[in-house]
Amino acid sequence: MDHIAIMRNFWGLTDKILNGRKEIESRWYSIKYKPWDCIKEGEVIYFKDSDEPVKLKAEVNKVIQFADLTPNRMKEILDEYGDDDGLEKEKIPEFFEKFKDNK
């Protein structure tokens, strides 16, 4: 199955994917909707910035899902995966504040 990931332009995420700075795509939803339990290893994701055409194509290498997150668990996930998700270390606290209430 193919998937499309629409990225926020102002975060510059597709550029981070292109230059190898971002190797993980994460979704911090408070409600488990697609692609939760729908995306599998070997499938294809097309990436695009909002209001722009598709820019990138990638194959899913691995899927990890986390549920029922507490603030402490979110911090652990960000510490472990934040760099590969394209987050600069100094930006992790700001990112955490934006998404800490998504459980």
Secondary structure in CASP SS format (residue, H / E / C, confidence):
PFRMAT SS
TARGET T0000
AUTHOR 0000-0000-0000
METHOD secondary structure of the structure
MODEL  1
M C 1.00
D E 1.00
H E 1.00
I E 1.00
A E 1.00
I E 1.00
M E 1.00
R C 1.00
N H 1.00
F H 1.00
W H 1.00
G C 1.00
L H 1.00
T H 1.00
D H 1.00
K H 1.00
I H 1.00
L H 1.00
N C 1.00
G C 1.00
R C 1.00
K C 1.00
E C 1.00
I C 1.00
E C 1.00
S C 1.00
R C 1.00
W C 1.00
Y C 1.00
S C 1.00
I C 1.00
K C 1.00
Y C 1.00
K C 1.00
P C 1.00
W C 1.00
D C 1.00
C C 1.00
I C 1.00
K C 1.00
E C 1.00
G C 1.00
E C 1.00
V E 1.00
I E 1.00
Y E 1.00
F E 1.00
K E 1.00
D E 1.00
S C 1.00
D C 1.00
E C 1.00
P C 1.00
V E 1.00
K E 1.00
L E 1.00
K E 1.00
A E 1.00
E E 1.00
V C 1.00
N C 1.00
K C 1.00
V C 1.00
I C 1.00
Q C 1.00
F C 1.00
A C 1.00
D C 1.00
L C 1.00
T C 1.00
P H 1.00
N H 1.00
R H 1.00
M H 1.00
K H 1.00
E H 1.00
I H 1.00
L H 1.00
D H 1.00
E H 1.00
Y H 1.00
G C 1.00
D C 1.00
D C 1.00
D C 1.00
G C 1.00
L C 1.00
E C 1.00
K H 1.00
E H 1.00
K H 1.00
I H 1.00
P H 1.00
E H 1.00
F H 1.00
F H 1.00
E H 1.00
K H 1.00
F H 1.00
K C 1.00
D C 1.00
N C 1.00
K C 1.00
END
